[in-house]
Amino acid sequence: MTETASGKRSNLRPIVITAIVAALLAGAGYWLFHSYTILKTRPPAPLTEDVPLERPTSVFNLPISIGYDVLSDYLNGKLRGEFLQADLWLQKKKKERITLTLTREEQITLSSDGRELYCTFPVSAEARLTDSRFGKTLAKLLVWPVHAKAVFTFSTPIGLDRNWRLVTKFRIRKIDWLQEPVVKIGPFRKNITADVDTLLSGNRQGLTRLLDTEINRAASLEPTVADVWHDLQDPIRITRKPVPIWLRFHGNDITARISLHRSAIVCNTRIRSGMRMLTDTAAVRDPARLPPFRRTPKDSISTHSEINFYALIPFASINSHLNDYFRNRTFSRNRYSIIVRQVRAYASTRGISVAIMTDKDLQGHIVMSGRLNYDMPTHTIRIDNFDYAIDTGNPVVSTGEVILHNAIKDSIATRLNLQIGTFVTGLPGTITKAVAKAKVGRTIDLSIDSLAIRKYEIRMGRDNIFLLVNATAKSALRIKQIKSGKVIRIRKTRPSDEKTDSKNSEP
């Protein structure tokens, strides 16, 4: 009996060993198959090249206006009190000579009908005898001082010279004598209206020459346009942390077209510029000098600017933010806890991928991927189809997915430092800082509004994420003040000396 039992046990041993080996082989086979499945489901491959990015060109259309009241204030400050003095012979034989003095006592006004610029110039005229055949003593008794008042109306077309200065060619449209200049010599009277008209409208010494010279000297758009041209190209810091980023427009071309409106002279300035995002401004070249004035084609005039810009977000900045938020953070659900050790976002063949190294109940390497999209109404970034690239079917991994998925999906967009909405809505202020920032509020008034995004595009490369935006904005710039400087005095010498002193007659 004992021998029989021992024989049976010896017969069972090979069967048990075979069963154990079979079980081990089955387990190993399952493990190998499962491992093969995991290996077969590889993480999305990272992109190895940065995105090729053309430099977008923007067109800034900026109407610069000079109100007629501003230019009138300049002329009233420049031409006040006695501004013109001239000598005039009363006869062809030059027997009596008077000195005529013109004084501005009322305001000069400018206006326009949309075609020409009009200048209304009220003057008072006073003349005294300075030389006579009767001798000075007798002349003072016989010749009475002349007092007269007139309103001169001038008109001119308008343009710009190559130095961005207003060019006028004033001519006298009419003279309304409210009180005609009449010289009384004893019982005789001589109306010298025609003589005074000739004096004032003379080609070299007339009042028209004075107005042309002073407006050309005063109404220079060069300082304002140069400020716009140069300041627009200054780097503007748009982010400080973790990586400083600057936006810079680079002027390629500038043209303008001058026109007359009912209330102002308007220079429609058109600037074409490229745009770059910079992380270092040390090597930035100085902007070129303001080019000479060139005229904009009439069919290209617009008050709306077309702004093409792109936001650049380095993955180095993204990963810094992600790890600041997620590193060593514990997520718990039911009986499981997961600790995030490291997070790395990168551009992959499946869009944006986030590799998460975890510890504790789930130790491993999980990758989530999704597609970046820009939400127009809210000006924010969203991630569509944000799911795991690897799914092993392991219950622990599935639990980890439940724990991590909502936490990461809900916070990943903001943690990726893609707050493009702030950048977009702040664009008017950004440009305002760039355009003539040194003079805003003092001598000019700049406004930029009606910003509207028309289209956008997201591109990703090895090192950066780019958001390309095409937007329009309406802008305007108004010159508020022109300093008058010194008062103008014109001295026209004696008629006999006119040829000699003509070189000194201009203000």
Steps between C-alpha positions, in 0.01 A plus 500: 500500500782731588680418181181562302446843665857602448474395139195715447673802657795446272265489203326830608827695541561540126140611455529770772832622365353509154201699627722751680721543198194539281362766734830684503520482126145626470576787737817580317317487172230737627768733636693489175185559299393787727847650491498473124167687497644777717814521289293503187303802629789743505473860622450755220832588343623854576550740213867545419484829309368841591212636300588707192346840563465778247528853634146640492461847351272752668354817352442784744267765361523801728316822411696790650287812524582865561188694593454838340467646848848363589659653191307825553628518857853463368459782247334725758793440732752557224339803333379734772523872560689692234620232262572688175651840429565637152575828324276624220534800260176689439600628155694363211738795532565390860416833662329359812582177676303331778586215732219246514462278806269199512373374833300188578246581769246224431536123460623330184269212409550200271234291332449277199236399251672163451690619192701801616617652826364847579663758726309802627745767613361822660747791515520859606710736288663820614714729285707805588683740274876452526627711208351792306587776256359742757752398761427295810370786715251628246407149395390413852259794489363423153488117490269315737579145627318222315280249686335207321362151560474205264432126495717301261383159378766265367465151353742224410523134405704291739771238476807355669863540403756220528579613857140446617423874517176658383534686172260784415473748213276770639341755275272788590140417420356832611562803722208647688588853610287584799670840508698600192847658529469865400785751527400860572745762373355837589169525317583205274424131552677203343362147523801265520303174503650380172852585618455304822349205311803489272733522795339211687462267204850550362678184393799529734386728780128434518295352777443186293870428515489549873216251547663241274829526686354489849264209437777302333723572798238426766289220361767236475377146547856371513534498884168321549542254212860433604384424855242256365756345264771457764292420808301236315829315448609509863485155666195475729518258789185289512605239758753503782488151651626238467659607171494869400346542156490816289288588201663712232365646179757581233408781262530404134334793328302817571280711272236765559233706330391846609140613470273779619198426714240735640666527840860395448792431271538121496813310407409136442823325595557140392780295658587150385696304758608149585479355848729287712488350846828536688643340811807723492518865394876545534566442131204701369600749233387860524207587274579673174445874467161623388490472119409803288132560433343291224136517406261214572279394207151637546337157488719380790381756755332348805453574869514132594829329568562136412722358771664161461679383809596176662541396859794276580494266800819298556456145628768585757259754647209256478687222682621736767140593578378142484762370740453790739138396526509118472838383633463293824129567504278212621171408335272254685183320404334207680784282636767624264747785522734623231796734531612696195879514486555680171302642209627577153296651218620474143377527143430160351349334199167497688496868591614603844607216728560505874722227648432439871736304725303360796580322825335319796202278401568566134862505401556566136503730205165620365457719194193712424448662160254744348450769239538870581224731382434869551154598623402824327220619736708464817848559354632192677678179408318170532625143452270269305505118524745511789544128581763243588730381229572176696222292657622168643163381628652466849239589768756705688585688183130548431457642849799723442337614180183595686699682768736684269281560199260755646765670711738547210240564235333770708822684573735419215400792273561765762814323624638496149540875519276546198312802625478641153173673582680741728746577225230549237271722707801701611614562143355855474686602813814331373491693174413823680818459702692440180366787291629843601493397865717790612251761384161348573289743700731799454513601135307215338192297576514135389206261495484135394175307518267262317744209525359194327668164438423365155692173498764306688729204457690285751833344407733288709863410458777336695559794733201734478128542456388782271160665474467705182224760517356730235318795654367840402496817707389857443741771607542876480754756611422867558764772540386714791756779506764672289732731689505851355850607597613853425265762360554580132594855397535594134671818394465606140753772429467806288394435142835620375675240717264212416738324265790524742314366803280238335719221637411593857126530450406142589421419861 
